[in-house]
Amino acid sequence: MRRFSLFPALAFALVGAGPGLAQSRAERADLECIMVSFYMASDEDPGTQEAGLIGSFYFLGKLQAANPRRDLEAELTREMARVKPGDFAAIGERCLGELEARGKALEIMGANMEAKER
């Protein structure tokens, strides 16, 4: 009898957790990109610094737009403890891919808008 009385609460918790878990994975990926971007922004090479700043603003904006009340400092601190420096290259490639895709989409949008003006 006791087992059945807990079932509705457990089912509700599991159903409610599904989208939250997916969202937290996406947010974790963005936090990783911010970490790599910060690292790049502190590089001595001006091109790497610029790419790091662009990435920082892009991924910070995504996270802030999703939840303006979030504690980014606490979230980044947790991620810094979890991510190993050896993971940075793979994370950087993933983040670069997203930035390049967004850049390409903006180029296409700009070309489309320019064509409409003619």
C-alpha positions in Angstrom: 0.0 0.0 0.0 2.8 2.4 0.9 4.5 1.8 -2.5 1.4 2.9 -4.4 1.0 6.1 -2.4 4.5 7.2 -3.3 4.0 6.4 -7.0 2.2 9.7 -8.1 4.8 11.9 -6.4 7.6 9.9 -8.0 6.0 9.9 -11.4 5.5 13.7 -11.2 9.1 14.2 -10.2 10.4 12.1 -13.1 8.2 13.7 -15.7 9.0 17.2 -14.4 12.8 16.4 -14.4 12.9 15.4 -18.1 13.0 18.8 -19.8 15.1 20.2 -16.9 17.8 17.6 -17.4 17.9 18.3 -21.2 18.1 22.0 -20.5 20.9 21.7 -18.0 22.9 19.7 -20.4 22.6 22.5 -23.0 23.4 25.1 -20.3 26.4 23.0 -19.2 27.7 23.0 -22.8 27.3 26.8 -22.9 29.1 27.1 -19.6 32.0 25.0 -21.0 32.1 27.3 -24.0 32.3 30.4 -21.7 35.2 28.8 -19.8 37.2 28.1 -23.0 36.3 31.5 -24.3 37.6 33.2 -21.2 40.8 31.1 -21.5 41.2 32.2 -25.1 40.5 35.9 -24.2 43.6 35.8 -21.9 45.9 34.5 -24.6 48.8 36.7 -25.9 47.7 36.4 -29.5 45.4 39.3 -30.5 43.4 37.0 -32.8 42.8 34.4 -30.1 41.9 37.1 -27.7 39.3 38.5 -30.1 37.8 35.1 -30.7 37.7 34.5 -27.0 35.8 37.8 -26.4 33.3 37.1 -29.1 32.7 33.6 -27.7 32.4 35.0 -24.2 29.8 37.5 -25.2 27.8 35.1 -27.3 27.6 32.2 -24.8 27.1 34.6 -21.8 24.2 36.2 -23.7 22.6 32.8 -24.4 22.7 31.8 -20.8 21.6 35.2 -19.5 18.7 35.3 -22.0 17.5 31.9 -20.9 17.5 32.9 -17.2 18.4 36.5 -16.3 18.4 35.7 -12.6 21.0 32.9 -12.8 24.2 33.0 -10.7 26.7 32.7 -13.4 29.7 33.0 -11.1 28.5 30.0 -9.0 27.7 28.0 -12.1 31.1 28.7 -13.7 32.8 27.9 -10.5 31.1 24.4 -10.4 32.0 23.8 -14.1 35.6 24.8 -13.6 35.9 22.1 -10.9 34.3 19.5 -13.2 36.1 20.2 -16.5 39.7 19.0 -17.0 42.2 21.2 -19.0 42.6 18.2 -21.3 39.0 18.6 -22.3 39.4 22.2 -23.6 40.4 21.3 -27.2 37.3 19.2 -27.8 35.1 21.7 -26.1 36.7 24.5 -28.1 36.0 22.6 -31.4 32.3 22.2 -30.4 32.0 25.8 -29.4 33.8 27.0 -32.5 31.4 25.0 -34.7 28.4 26.7 -33.1 29.9 30.1 -33.5 30.8 29.4 -37.1 27.2 28.2 -37.8 25.8 31.4 -36.2 28.2 33.5 -38.2 27.2 31.8 -41.4 23.5 32.3 -40.6 24.1 36.0 -40.1 25.9 36.2 -43.4 23.0 34.6 -45.2 20.5 36.8 -43.4 22.5 39.9 -44.3 22.7 38.9 -48.0 18.9 38.2 -48.0 18.2 41.6 -46.5 20.6 43.3 -48.9 18.8 41.6 -51.9 15.4 42.8 -50.6 16.6 46.4 -50.7 17.4 46.2 -54.4 
